[in-house]
Amino acid sequence: MSIFRRSALEEFATHHAERFYVEERPVSEFFGQNVFDDRKMKKYLTPTAYEAVMSSIREGVKIDRAIADEVADGMKAWAVEMGATHYTHWFSPLTDSTAEKHEAFVDIDSQGHIFENFKGDALVQQEPDASSFPSGGLRNTFEARGYTAWDPSSPAFIIDQTLCIPTVFVSYMGEALDMKIPHLKSLQTVEKASLGVLELFGSDARRVNVMLGLEQEYFLVDESLFRARPDLQICNRTLIGHTAAKDQQLEDHYFGAIPSRVMAFMKDFETEAYKLGILLKTRHNEVAPNQYECAPYYSEANLAIDHNLKLMIVMRKIAHKHHLEVLFHEKPFDGVNGSGKHCNWSVVTDTGKNLLSPGKTPGTNLQFLSFFTSIIRAAYEHHHLLMASIASLNNSHRLGGHEAPPAVMSVFIGSTLDKLMNSIENMENTADFFDDRSAALDIAKKIPEILPDNTDRNRTSPFAFTGNRFEFRAVGSSVNVASAAYVLNAAIAQQLFRFRELVDGHMAAGVEKNGAILKVIRQFIIESKNIRFEGNGYSDEWRQEAARRGLKGLESVPSAYKAFLDAKSIELFESMKVLSPREVEARYEVMNETFTKKLQIEARVLGDLVINHVIPTAIKFQNTLIENVRGIKELYGEETYKSMCGQQLKMIEKISGYIESLRVYVHEMIQARKKANVIEEFARKADVYTSTVLPYMELIREKSDKLEMIVDDELWPLPKYRELLLLR
């Protein structure tokens, strides 16, 4: 066996389950201990400072400099007591990760005395170098200035003795350079639009919050095997590798007993997550071997996304303690289930009313249907943009595969609600659609009871209603969910505004209010009917049907990104005050740039693997076969050896063919890369990489994987799928 692979497997065998962060107390006693939350603020801030922060969170009131100094003093006192030595503005640039620049609390006065210092200006604003972050042309490389600004709605927290302050990130001219700003703006717009619709029903709600529940899927591999795979190290996925004889065919991993090493890891990262105020409720084995899921409680959308980003950081850190690597890549292993980050979306008032809960009284159902049909109308109106919002090189390998949504948008609402939608469209009586708990009422006057969870779920739908929320299942596991959430929020807000506008128009024309509301509900049902689909989203029939309905599929990532530049999309972002046209164009460029660079890196790694690992190993094995054949010929003579070595001779010839094909494909892939690399415009470059480089990568993988099944197992240099996917 290859020395590198053998040593990795030997090290793997020494790794055992071990706990590192054992807490003897109940979770309730240490939950949120590393968060500067409401309880800490009441303790460490003056009443004036506390009220100022609360007003900023509730109403967006700006905190003046004097109050900021008070907040900073209190925050510093708490952080230092907790052992923090540094602080950082923690933000989400236009990359797949968060960013932080640590500054020490320690300072020196004119007398040479050391003291801890942290003032309001350091809390509220910092000036990181903006030139090296993706900006899509909003900043030139020689223009370094950018600003991070405190987001009071997301509490500060401590990781590794560093006080982390959640912030937004803007250019010198004020353009958004991050994921958080458009998301925060979209939340404000959803709230305004929702309150406008609620006015129709005499609601006393003053605030409306978007709530998110983010289910995080991931893979685990042993760190020794991870280090022995350059593709996993650099690209976070295997670029070559033949499927194992047993993977997920028996579906015996799903909800199975959690391996002891994995359980120790889960308990440790859950402990640290609890200290950061992240309430994890669910853990289980997912469908693929070595694939798992954790899911938190629902929380306000901005907090939910920050919690998820913190969770990913914690999981990586804790995994290293357990000699494990976490793979958040959407498709790290070919042929098995990929990973998503299901985004459960709902909208709740400050009075505790979930506006997507159907309710048990006829009077509330009209309100529910107003929001329900507006959201479906939003999914239809901007279906291609929504799919574009989740498109990436990583996610392109997952969509359409086993246990993943198809690459075309559809909405599943279940048979009961589907019948109700059809009934409203046709203005029929619906009494026979419901059981005896439901009211038999004329649909033109009132809507009968709709019971939650009275229908099956459809795992093939990218956007499914699941009782009191919509589940956006197409979001990739590695991303900042804000990149998809602000698109979804903007689309929904637009339709809620439109709903209220149309109702007002009917009422102005003399239509009674409930009648006007019902007319618009019916209009939205008819206009969005094509997006609703109750069947198998994996089927060829649905792809054909979707095309007939005018639903655009995700054919390639670069082509999907073009949806952002549609006049309709730009108008959406601008009218909803989420992104300016210039900011949309910048994001379009960043997405194409990121796609191209990732594909470029993968192609370079693949070429290296084939030239320096696969081909030399294949030649070595081929030489062994040649020596064997030569020995048999010398021993038995010309006539006999041919009958004895027929299969070996064919094998030698087959290996030569694969080696030659690989040499040619790698060479041609490199030439295609060189031609693509001279293209300056990233959108065009992404198209060329997709059409000329990506096909060679697929061909190279095919030939390499065939060689893996031929070459002596003792010689193969890279850990195989059967080794990577059998963590115990």
N, C-alpha and C positions, 0 to 999 in steps of 0.2 A: 504494500500500500504506500502511496505517496507519503513522504515524511511529514509534510505540512498537514495533510488531512489526518494522518495517524496521530500526530501529537495533539491536534484539536480534539479528536475523539477520546484520547486518553485523558486530557484535561476535563472534558465533558463528564467523564465517568466519576470524577472526584467531587463534583458539585452536588450538594445535598440541601434539603430544606432547612432553613434557619430563620428565626425571627430577629429583627434588629430594633424595632420600635414598639416594644410591648408596653401597653398602658394597663395598669391594674385597676384604674378607675372606670366607672361607667362613662360612655361616650358623652352623656349630657354634662358631665363635670369638666371636660376639656374641649368641648366643641367650640370652635371659634377663638381659641386662646391666642392664636397668632394673627388675629384680625382686629384692626382698630374700628370696631363696630359701635353700635348705638350705646351699649353698656359702657364701653371704654370711653367714648366721647363724653358721656355724662360725668364720668369720674375725673377725667383729665382736662376737660375744657371748662371755661367759665360759662355760666348760663347764657350770656350774650353770644359767645362764640358758638356754643352748641345750637342755639336757635338760628344763627346765621347759616350754619351748615345745613340744618334741616330745611330752612327756607330755600336754599340753593338746590337741594335734592328735590323738594316737592314742586317748587315753582320756577326754578332756574334763575333765582335772584343772584346777582353778582356779589361776591364777597369782597369788601373793601380791604385795603392794605393793612390797616390796623387790626382788623379781625383776623386776617390771614396770619399775622404774626402771632396772635394768641393761639390759633389752631396749630401752627407749627410748633410752638413751645410745648403744648400739650401732647402732640403727636411724638415729638422728640423724647419727652420725659417717659412716655410709655415704651417707646422703642428701645431706649437705652436700658430701662429696667428689664426688658425682655432679652437683653444681650446683643442688640443690634449695634454694629459699629459703622455701618454705611447706609446711605439712602440712594435710591434711584428712581427716576421717572420711567415707568413701565408702560410701553406702548406697542402698537401693532402696525408696523409699516406694511407696505404693499409686497410682503413676502409671505412665506408659509409659517413664519415664526414670530415671536415677540422680541423686543429689543430692550436693552437696559445698559446704562452707563453709570457705574457706581462712584459715588462721592463719599469721602469719609466725613463723619460728624466732627471729628477732632479738628481743632483750630488752635492758633497761637496768638496771644495778645502782645501788646507792645513791650510787656515786661518779660516775654519769653515763657509765660505760663500757658499750659495746655488746658483746653476746655472743650466741651461739646457744644457745637454751634449749629443751629438750623433755623433760618428765618423764613418769614412769609414769602419773600420773593423766590427763594429756593423751592418752596412748596408749590407755589402757584405756577411758576414758569421756569423752564430751562432752555438752553440753546445748544442742542446736539448738532453735530455736523450733518447736514441734510444732503450733502453732495453725493454720498456713497449709497444712499437708499434709492430704490427704484422710484422714479417720479413721472415717467412717461413724457419727459420734456418740460414739465412744470419748473424744474430746476436744472441749470447747467452745472457741469462738474466743477466749474470754477466758482460757482455761487454756493457757498457752504452754509449760509444761515438758514436755519429752520427753528421751529419752536415746539416744545411740548408743553401742554397746559393741563392742569389738574382737572380730573373728572370727579367731583365730590360724590356723585351718585354711586360710585364703585369704591368700597372702603379700602384703605391702605392695608397692607399685610406684610408679614415678615417671612422670608425664605433665606436660609443660610446666613443668618445674622445681618441681613440687608432689609431695610424698610423699603418696600416697593409701593410706589404711588401711581395708581392707574391714571393715564393721561391720554389726551389726543395729541396728534402730531400734524402740524401745519407748516406750509412754506412761509417764507418771508412776506409774501404777498397775501397770505391767508388761505391759499388753496389747501384742500385736504390731501395729506400725504399718507393717510392711514385708512384702516377699516372702520374705526370707531366713529369718526365724525359723521359719515353718511348714515351709519346705522342709528346713531342718536337722533339725527334729523328725521329719519324715517319713522322713528318711534313717536316723535312729537306730532308728525303729520297724521299717523294712524289715530292718535289720541284725539286730535282736533276733528278729524272726519267722523270718528265713532261717536263723539259727543253730539255732533250735528244730527246723526241718525237717531240717537237716544232721545233727543228733544221731542221727536215725533211721538214718543211713548210716555212722555211725562216723567222721565227718569230723573232722580235726584243725584245722579252720579256727577262728581266734579273732576274725577281723574279716571283714565282708562289706561291700563297697562297691557302691553303684549307680554305673554308668558311663554317661555320656551322650556322644553325638556329635551336634553341632548343625549342620546344613547351613543356611547363611544365604543366602537369595535376596534380590536387590535390583535396582533399576533405577538407571540413570545418565542424567541430562539435563544439557545445557550450562547453566551458571549464568545466562547472559544470557537464554536462553529461559525458564528457571525464574522469573527476576525479572519477566518480561513476562506471567506467568500468576498473578494474585492467588489463584486457587484452589490452585495448587501451593504457593505461598508459605505460605498460611495453613492449608490443610487437608491438604497433602501428596498430594493427588489432584486429578485434573481433574473438575470437576463438570459441565462441558459439553465437547463436542468430538466431531465426527463421525469415525468410523473411517477410517483411511487406506486407499487402494486396495490397497496391499500392506502387510501386517503379518506374521503368522506362518503364512499359509495354506500356503506352500511348505515350511515347517519347515526352511528353509535357514540359520536363525540358530543353531539348536541344535547345540552342539559345533563351530560354525564357527570360522574364524580370528578371533582376538580383535583388534579394532581397535587401532591404535597408541596413541591417546590412552588408551584403556581399559587397555592393557597397561602403560603407564607408571604409571598410577594404581595398578594391582594390585601391581606390583613395589614401589612406594613404601609402600603400606599393609602389605604382607607384611613388608617390612623392619622397620617399626615394631612390627608384631605379634610378630615373632621376638624383638625386644628386650624385649618384655613377657612372654616365655615362652609365647606362643601358637603352637603348632606347626600351621601351615596346610599341608595336604597337597594340596588339590584346588582348581582354578579352571577355570571354563569358561563359555561362553555358555549361557544358558538358552533356553527355547522362544521367548519373545517378543523382539522387537527391543529392544535396549538393556537386556535383562535378563541378569543374571549370577548366579553362585553361587560361594561359597567354603566350604570344609569343613575343619575341623581334625581332628587325631587325637582318638580317644576319651580322655576323662580322667574323674577322679572327679567326680560330679555337681555338687557345690558349686563346684569349680574351673571346670568346663565352663561353667556359667552365668555366673560372674564373667568368664571369658575372653570369652564372647560379648558381654557388656555392654561390656567394654573395647574389643573389636573394633569394635563399632558406633560408639563414640566416636572411635576412631582413623580409621575409614573416613570419617566426616564431616569431620574435621579435614584429612585428606590430600586429600580431594576438592576442597576449596576451593583448595588449591595448584594444582590442575589445571583450575581454572575449571569444576568439575563440582559437581553436587548429587546426593547419594545419596538415593534414595527407598526407605525401608523399608516404606512403606504396602503393605498386602496387595493393593490393587487401584487403583493410581494411574491406570491407563488402561482405559477401558471396551472390551470386545470382544477383549482379548488376555489371555494367561495372567497370573494373579495370582501373588503371592509368598508362600511359606510358609517355615517354619523347621522342617524335618523333625527330629524328636527321636528319635534312635536309643538305645534303652534296653536295658541289660543289667545283670547283677549278677555280681560277681566276688569270690572269696575272697582272703584275704591269702596263700594258697598258690598263687595264679595260676590257679585253676579258674574258667572261665566257666560258670556254672550253667545257661546257656541253650545251651551247646554240646552237641549231641546225643551226641557221642562215638562210639567205634567198638567198645566192648565192651558186651555185654549188661548187665553188672552196673551200669554207670553210667547206663544209659538209664532205669532206674526212678527214679533221682534227678532226671534231666532232666525226665521226665514229671511228677514231683511239682510242680516249679516251673512248668513249661510250662502245665499244666492249671489251676494256681492263678491264673496271670496271666490266662488266658482267662476263668476264672470271675469274676475281678475286673472285667474289661472288660464282662462281661454284667451283673453285679449292679449296677454303677454306670455303665451306658452313657450314660444321659442326663446325669448329673453330669459325666462326662468331656467330653461335647460342650459342656456349659455352661461348662466351664473354659477352652475356647478361643474362646468366643463373644465377639464385640465388634462394634461398628459397622463397623470396618475389615474384619474377617474375614468378615462377613456378605455382602460383595460378591463374595468369592472362592469360598466353599464351594459345591460343586455345579457350578462352572464348568469350563472347559477345563483339563485337567491339575491339577485340584484334587479333593480327596476330596469325596464327597457329604456332605450335612448330616445323616446318620444313621450311627450307629456300627455297624461290623461288623469282624470279625476274619478275616484271610486267613492260612492256614497252609500252603497248597500241597497238591497232589494226594496226594503221598506221605504226609504227616502226616495229611491228612484221611482217607485210607483206614485208617491206623493207628488214629485216633480211633474210626472206625466199627467197626473190628475189635474193639477193646477193649470198646466198648459192647455188641457182639453176642457177645463172647468167642469169636471165630473164630481159626483158625490163620492166621498172616500170612506164611507162607513165600513164597507166590507174589507178594507185593507188593514184594519186594526182589530185587536182582540177586545174583550168586553170591558177592559179598563179604559178604553178610548171612547171619546164622545162622538156620536153620529151627528155631525153638523154639516150644514151647507158650506162648501168650500168658498163660495163667493162672499160669505159673511165672516166666518171664523175658521180657524185651522184646528183640527183635532189634535189630541195628545200624541206626541212623538216620544217614544221610549228610547233611552240610550241603550247601547249594546244589544239592540234587537236585530242585528244583522251580522253576517260573517265579515271577516277581514280579507282583504285582497293584497297579498304580499308582492304581486307583480305590478302594483300601481305606484307610480312615482309620487302621487299626491292623493292620499286617501283620508276620508273622514272616519274617525274611529270612536264615535260616541259623543265626545264633547270637545274635540280638537281635530285639526288637520295634521297629518304626518307627512312631511316632505322627506321622502325616503331616498332621494337621489343624491343628497349631499355627501361628499367624500369624507373619509375618516381623518385625513391629515390636515384639513383646512381650518381656517378661522371662519366660523359659521356666519359671521357678519357679512362676508362677501356674497352670500346668497340671501341672507335675511333682509338686508336693506332693499334688495330688488323685490322680494316678496312683499315687504311692508309697503313700499311705494305703490306697487300694483294694486294692493288691497285698498289703500287709502284713496287712490284715484277713483275706484269704483264706488266706495262709500260716499264720497263727495258727489259723484254722479247720481247715486241713488237718491240722496236728499234733494238734489237739484230737480230731478224728474218728478219726485213726489210733490215738491212745491209747485211745479208747473201745472200738474193735474189739479191740485187744490185751488190754484189761482183761476183755473178754468171752471171751477164750480164742483169738482168731484169731492165727495166726503172723504175725510182723512184715511180711514181704514180701506176704503175702496181705492183711493189713490195709491196707498202702500201696496195693496194686492196687485194693482195694475203693473207697478214697476217690478214687483217680484216675478210676476208672470213674464214680463218683457225680458228680464234677465235670464229666466229659465230657458226661454226660446232662443235668445241670442247665444247662450253658452252651451246649448245642448250637445254640440259636436265634441266637446271635451270630455263628456261623461262616458265612461266605459266600465262595464261590470264583468267582463270576461278575462281571459288569459292574455296578459300583456306580452308574454313571450312568443305567442303564436305568429306565424307568417301571415295568417288571415288578418290579425290586428294591424300589422304593419301596412298591409295593403289597404285596409279600411281607414286607417289613420290618414294615409295619403289622400284618399278620396274625400275625407272630411276637411282637408286643407291644413292638417297638423304637420308642422315641419319636424322631422327627426334630426337627431344629432349625428350627421354624417362624418364630420371631422371636427376636431377642436378648433382649428383656425377659422373654418367656415362658420361655426357656431358663434364665435366671438363677434362676427360681423353684425349680429343682432343688436349689439350695444350701440352701433352707429346708425341704426334705422332712425328715421325721423320720428317715428312713434315712440321709440325708447328715449331719445334725447328729450322730447317733449314731456314724457312721463317724469324723468328725473328733475327737469327744470321746473315744471309746474308744481311738483310735490316738494320743491325746495330741498332736494336730497343731494344732487350734484349739478354743477354748472356744465354746459356743453364742453368747455375746456377740460374740466375734470373727468368727464366721461371719455373723451378722446385720449386723455392721459392714461386712464385705466385700461383702455383698449390696447394701447401700445405696451403697457407693462405686462398684460396677460400674454400677448404674443411673444414678447421678449423672454418671459419666464418659460413659456412652452418651448421655445427654440433652444434656449440654453440648457434646459434639462435634457432634451432630446439629443443635443450635441454631446453632452457629458455621457449619456448612456451609450451612444454610438462609439465614443472613444474607449469607454470601458469594455464594451463588447469586443471591439477589435483587439484590444490588449489581451483579453481572456482567450480568444481564439488563437492568436498568433503565438502567445507565450505559454499557454497552458494546454489547450485542446489539441492543436496540431502536433506539437512535440510529443505529447503523450500517445497520440494515435500512431505516429511514426515509430515510436519505441515499441509499441505493441505489434505493429506490422512487421518490424524487424525480427521480433521474436517468432512470429509465424513463418517468416521467410527462412530463418535459421532452422526451424523445425522441419519445414518442407525439404530444405537442402539436406538435412541429416537423413531423412527417410529415403530420399533419392539415392544417396550414397550407400545406404544400408541395403536397400531392396532392388535398386536398379531402375532403369528407365521405364520399363513396362509396368511394373507393379506400383510404383509410387503415384502414378497418375490416378489410378483407381482408389488408392488409399488417401490421397490428398486433394481430391476433387473439391470438397467443401472449403478446405483451407485456401486453395487457390482462388476460389470465388470470393472468399472473405478478404484476401489480400487485394484483389481487384476492386471490391466494393469500398474498402478503406481508402484506396488510392483515389477513387472517384469522389468520395466525400471530402478528402483533404484538398483535392484540386478545386472542387466547388467552393470550399471555404476560402481558399486563397483568392479565387476570382471575386467572390462576393465581398470579401473584406476590402480588396483593392478598389472595386467599383463603388463601394459604400464611401470609402475615403475620398474618391474623386468627386462623388456627388456632394459630400460635405464641403469640399473645397469650393465647388461652384456655388453652393448655397451661401457660404460664408462671406462672399464678396458682395452679397446683396445687403444694402444698408437699411432698407425699410423693413422693420421687424414683422409686419403683417405678411408681406410678400415672402420673406425668408421662412416664416412659419409654414406657409403654404408649400414652398419648395421642399422643405425638410420632410413634410408629411408625404408628399407625392414621390420623392426620390430617395430619401434616406431610410425612412421607416420600413418600406417594403424589403430592403436588403436585410434589415435587422431581423425581420420575421424569417427570411430564407436562411440566414446564418444560424438562427436558433434551431430551425428544423434539422439541418445537417449535423449540427453539434450534438443535439439530443439523440440522433441516430447513432453517432459514434459512441456516446456514453453507454448505450445498450450493447455495443460490440466489444469495446475495449475491456481488458481484464480489470476487474474491480480493484485489484491490488495496486494498479497503476493510476487510476483516476485521481486527479489532484484535488478536486473540489468536493466538499461535503455534499452528499446527495440528498434528494428530497426525503427519502426514508429516514435519514438521520436528522435532518432539520425539523421535520414535522412530528417527531416522536418524543417530545419532551415529557418526562415523567418525574 
